Amino acid sequence: MHKASAYPAMTATSGVAVPEQPGAAAAEARAGRALGPAPVVRDLRDRAGRAPRQLCFGAGDLVVVSGLPGSGKTTLIDRVVASPRFDSQDARDRWARRMPRFLPYAVYRPLVRAAHYAGLRRALRSGASVVVHDCGTQAWVRRWLAREAQRRGRGLHLLLLDVDPGTALAGQRERGRGVSRYAFARHRRAVGRLVRDAERGRIPAGCASAVLLDRDAADRLRGIGFGR
C-alpha cells in the first residue's frame, strides 16, 4: 500500500497521477473484472505530527467519514468542513428540540432518519460537494453515494478514522452519548473490516480513494476542501 509523503496539502482527485495499488489491482484481476485505475490509499497514521493540514478533493466529489462511535467523526467534520455536510446526529438534535422531553428517541427515530436522508438526497441532486458522516455499518449508504458519484462523473472518497476501542469508548463518555455493547461490537467489526481492507489496498466498490487517519492526524487536520 502506498504511504503518502508529508505534503502541505494532499490532493485526491481522479486527475492526479498516483502510484499503482497492487493489492487492489490484484483483487480486481482475481474477480475477472477489467482493470481500470487502481484506487488510491493514503495512510496518514503514525506520522509524528507531520500529517497534512489540508485534504483537497475535486469539485463535485463526495466524501464519507467513517469510524467507531466516539472516534471523533462529528468533531472532525464540525471543525474542518465548510461545504454541505450531513450527520444524522444533527437531524436528531433538531427533532429532539421539538419533541417533549419525556418522549423516547426510539419513538421518533424513523422520522429523524427520513428527514436526514431526504436532506442528503436534495444535496446530492444539487451537484454540490458533500461530506457525509458514516458509522461504518451502513454499506447501503456508501453504495448510494457511489452511484451518485458515478452519475455525476465525480469521485467518492473514504476517510477512515482508525482509533482503538478504548479511545472511542472514552469519546462516547465525554460527549455524554453511547451505544449498546451489541451496537458497538457491530461497529467495531464493520470499521475493522474497512481498515484492514484499506491496509491491503482494497476499498469499497465505487470509491476512488481512501485516507487512513489516526487521532493525531485528525487533530492536525485544519480543512477539507474541494476544487473549482
N, C-alpha and C positions, 0 to 999 in steps of 0.2 A: 504494500500500500504506500502511496506517496505521502510523505510528510512535508508540509509546506515550510519553506524557509520563512524567516521573520520579514514581514513587509510592513510599511506604514499603513497600507491598506491591502485587502485581498479582493480581487475581482473574481467572481464566479459566474460568468456568462458563457453561453454556448459558443460565442465567437472567439474566446480566448484559447490559445494553444495550451494544452495541458498534457502532462505525462500520461502515457497509457496505463490503464489499471489492469494488470494481468489477471487478478482474481476475478474481476467482473467479466472480462472478455472470455476467460475460460469457462465461466459458468454459462454464458450465453451460447458458447460453442457446444457445450455438452447438451444443452437443451435443443440444439438443432436450429437455432434462430440465426438469421443473417446478422452479421456483426456490423453494428454501427459504431459511432463514437462511444468509447468506454466511459462510464460515469466517473466523475471526479470525486475523490475522497480526500478531504483536508483534515489532518489530525493536529489540532492546536493544543492538545493536552501536554502537561509536563514541560512547559516552555519557560519556566522560571522567570516569569514576568516579561517575556519577550513576545507574547501573543499580540496580534494586530489590534488596533483600537477601532478599526472600521471594517465592516464587511460590505462590499458593494456588489449588487446584482443588476441584471438588465432591466430596463424599463418594461413593465408589464409582467415581470416574473412573479412567482408566488413562493412564499417561504413558510415552512411548517417548523415550529419549535416544539420538540418532544423531550420528555424526560420524566422522571419519577415525580409523583405528587410531593411537593415540598422541596424540589431540587432548585427552584428559583426561576422557573419559566416566566411566570407573571411579572416578577420583579425585573427580569431582564427586558421583557417586552415593554413594560411601562417606561423603563429608563432610556432605551436606545432606539425605539421605533417611532417615527413621526408619521409614516404612511398609515392607511387604514389597517387596523389590527382587530382580531376577533378572538376573544377569550370568553368561554361560556360563563365564567365567574362574573364577568361584567353584567351579563344578562340576568344572572341570578341575583346580584346585588340590586339591580334596578327593580326587579319584581318584588324582592324582599321589602323594599321601602314602601311598596304599595299594598302589601298584604298585612293582615292582622298578625301581631307577634305570636299569638297562640297557634297559628296555622303551621303545621309541619311542612317542611320543604317538599317532602315526598308527594304531598297533595297537588302542588302546582308545578312540580318538576317538568311534566310534559309540555306545559305552556312555555316554560323557560327554554327548553330545548327547541321548541318550534320557533320561538322568537329569535333565538341565536342563529339557527340555520337559515331562517328566512332573511335575516340581515346579511349573513355571509353570501347567500345566493345573489342578493341585489348588488353587493360589492363586486362579486366576480363578474356579473353581467356587465358592469360598467367598464370593464377592461383595465381597471386600476391595479397597481401592485398591492398585494395584500399579505399580511403576516398573520398566521393562524396558530393559536395555542392548541397543542395536541397532547393528550395524556399518554399516547403510545399504544393504547389498546383498540383504537378506532381506525382500523385499517381501511374501512369503507370511506372515511373522510379523506384519507390520502389518495385513494383511488379516484374519488370525485375531483379532487384538486388536480390530479394528474391528467384526467380527461379535459378539464378546463384549460390547463396549461397547453395541452396539445391542440385544443380547439383554437386558441388564440395565437398559436405558434411561438410560445414562450417556454421558459423552463420552470420546473418545480424543484425547489431546493430544501433539503432537510437539515435542520440544526439540531444536534443531539447533545443534551446536557448529561454528561456522564459523571454522576456523583454517587458515592456509596450510600447504601440504605440508611445507615445511621445518620448521616448528614441530612438526608431527605426527611427522615422522621423528626429530627430536630427542627427542620424548617417548618414542618406542619405544626409542631407545638408553638413555635414562635409566632406564626400567623393566626393561631387560635382555631385552626380548622384541620381536621384529619379525615382519613378514610379508614374503613374497617380493615382488619387484618387480611380478610379474604380479598378485598379490593386491592390492597397494597401488594399482595402476593401476585395477583394478576398483572398489575402494572409492572412489577419487578421482572416477571417473565417476559412480558412484551418488550419492555425497554432494553432488557438484557439481550434479547434476540436481535434487536435493531443495532445495538452497539457491536455485538460480536460479528454480525454480518458486515457492518461498515469496516471493521478492522480487517476483514478478509477481502475488502474491495467490492462487496455486494451491497446494493442499496435497493429499497423498494422499487418495484416496477413503475416506470413513469417519471422517476426522479432523475434530474440531470446531475445533481451533486449532493454530497453530504459533508457537513462540517462537524467534527467532534470537539466539544468544549468541556473542560473540567471547570470547577468553580473559579479557579484563579483566572482562566482565560475569559470566562463570562464576566467576572468582576472588572477586568481590564477593558472590556469592550465598551465603546462610547457611542457607536452608531451603526445602524443597519440602513443602508441607502440603496436607491435604485437609480440607474442611469436614465438619461433623457433620450 
